[in-house]
Amino acid sequence: MNERGKSREYKGKSLFSFPSDFTVVDIETTGLFGGGAEIIEVSALKYRADEKVDSFSSLIKPHYAIPRFITELTGITNAMVKGAPDRIPVLSEFYDFVGQDVIVGHNVNFDVNFLYDELSFYLGKRLTNDFVDVLRLSRRYLPFLENHKQVTVASYFSIDPSGAHRALRDTEICAENFLRLKKIAAESGGAATENND
């Protein structure tokens, strides 16, 4: 199994910007307890000129049982992943799908770190893509919200949060939030200008 906390020296940069060509990414995992955390679902939506052009989504068969609280959160059961593909072909297909796109996601550093580690460990490949965190954007442009959880931002924009905590639906919600925030940024005088991390 891959070890967490290793140096990610080839990891891309965190951007505070609104690209028009990007891929929205979300994962579901078995959680961070017990040292055996694994990705059990990965989804991605590819956008060109702010229009969705392609999608990718797959469950992944884990090495260990999914904890009950993860099933309660995501709805992903051990029965559902019993016949799912192994992680190596799924990760390989995901890697090819994303290419060199800027990755967009909500609290995306979490997803990028997980994917970086698993791609490195299982495929010997480096996830070097720059990424944009919609959580950061929402804090900048919607500072009045009580919190900046993805479903809270979606609720503000009257986006239906049904199906949240499944990777594909989360990418759809995230993409809608991102495009709404992009519109707000444009109306307020242009693209985001904060320094990148």
Order of alpha helices (4+ residues) and beta strands (2+ residues): beta-beta-beta-beta-alpha-alpha-alpha-beta-alpha-beta-alpha-alpha-alpha
